[in-house]
Amino acid sequence: MHLRRLESHEVSLHRELRLRALRDAPDSFGEAAAEAALRPLAYWEGLTRSVTEPGPHVMFLAVEAELVVGSTYGLRDQDRSEAGRVGGMWVDPAWRRRGVGGTLLQAVFGWARERGLNRLGLWAPAHSPTALALYRHAGFRENGNRRPLATNPALQIIELEAPL
């Protein structure tokens, strides 16, 4: 397995990966697959540009023999210029518990350090002990913030942060 960044011409791949993640783990993300699938091509082109052109965001892909087995975003925090965020973390079910998630997180940590950021944050499903264990192992800790999951208000998401 190796990591690479999403490239600007990979709009269809970006859309496909995001929809795979949303369908695989509907109670882990703040948007529904059906809603995302209806978005126009222009939305996906803009989103792809935002993580491939030089700027505040990036998308990392974990690839095994041309198959993308995981992905995540590194995002500049909109509210705190010294912080970044991990977003959209997803690993294909067949590749979980093989170190893919940890490798993706380390890529985001490296990206954030290169930009001089001093911390990373993320929102994680409180009902997923596996995801929480991955984030805690990488150094993330709960900061006390919780809120209902937008797509299923019966579930909670919790905010975690890690110093760089």
N, C-alpha and C positions, 0 to 999 in steps of 0.2 A: 504494500500500500504506500502511496505517496500523496503529498498535499500539493495543491496548486490553487491559484486564484481563478475565479470566474473570469472569462474574457468577454469583451464588449459585444462580440458577434453571437454570443451564446444565450440570446433572449429566450429561445424555446426551451433550452435546457434549464434555465433559471425557473421558468414557469412550471415545467414538469417536476422539478425537484421540490418546489414550494408546495405544489398540489399533492405530491406523494407524502410529504411530511404532514400536511393538514389532514389527509385521509387516514394516514397511519395512526396519528396521535391527536384525534380531534379535541381531547380535553387537556392538551398541553400548550396550545397556542391561542392567541387572542382574536383569531379570525376563523371563519368556517370555510371549508374547502369549496362548498357550493357557491358561496359568495365570491371567493377569489377566482374561481373558474370562469365567472361571468365578466371579469374585468377585461377591458379592451386591450388589444395589442400595445397601444400607446402607453398604457400603465406599465406593462412589463418592460417595454423599451426604456422608459424613464427610470424604473427601479434598477434595471441592469446597468444603465449609465451611472447611477448613483453609487454603485459598488465596484465599478470597473475603471472609471475615469479618475485621474488624480484628484483627491479630495478627502473628505473626512470619513469615508466608509469603505469597507472591503467585504468580499465574500470568499471564504475558503471552502474548497472541495476536497474530500478524501476520496481517492480514486484507486481502484484495484482493477488492473487489466481493462482499462477504458470504461469501467462501470463506476459511477459515482455512488459511494456507499455511505456518505455522510456530508453534511454541510453546516456552516454557521456563518453569521455575520459578525464583523467587528464594526461597531458604530460609535461615532463621537457623540457623547452625551449632549443633548440640546440645552440642558439647564446648567451644566457645570463644565466649563472649558478644560478643566484639568482631569476629567474623567471620561471613560469610555464605557461601552455596554456590549455585552454578548447578546446576540439576538438570533432567533430562529434555529437554535441548535437542534439538529436531527441526525440520527444514525439509523440506517436501514436495519430492520429487526434481525436479519440474518447476520449482521455484523456487530451487534451489541455485545458488550462484555469482552471485546477483543482489543481495547485500547484506542479505538477510533475517536470516541468522544474526548478522551484526555489529550490526544494528539491535536484535535481541532482546537481545544481550549488553549493549549500551549502556543498554537499559531496566533491566536487572538492576543494572548499575553505578549508575545514578541512584537506584534504589530503595534500594540498600545505603548510598549516601552520605546519603540522607535520614534513615536510621536511625542514622547516626553510626558505621557499621561501618568498620573500617580495612583489611579485605582480603576477597577472594572466593576460594573454592576450587572445584574441580570434579574429577570423575573422567572421563577420556576414553579411548577405545579406542586402545591403542598401535599397532594395525594400520590406523588410518585417518589417513593423512597429510593428507587434506583437512580433517578435523576439527581435527587438531593445528595445522595452519596457521592456521585461523580463530582458535583460542584464543591462539596465540602472537601473531598480529597485534593482538589485543585487549589484549595485555600480560600474558598468563598465562605462567608459567614452571614447569617441572618442579621438584618439591621432593624428588625421590628416592624417593617412595613408589610401589610397584607391587603389584599383586595379581592373581590369576587372575580372569577374568570369571566371575561366578556361573553364568551359563547356558552357558558354554563354557570350562571350565578350561584348555583348550589355548591360549587367548588371554589377553593381559594388558591390564589397564587401568592408567593412570598418573594420579597426582594432580598437578594444576597449581594454582598460586596467583597472584593478582595483587593488588598493593597498590592502595588507593583514595586 
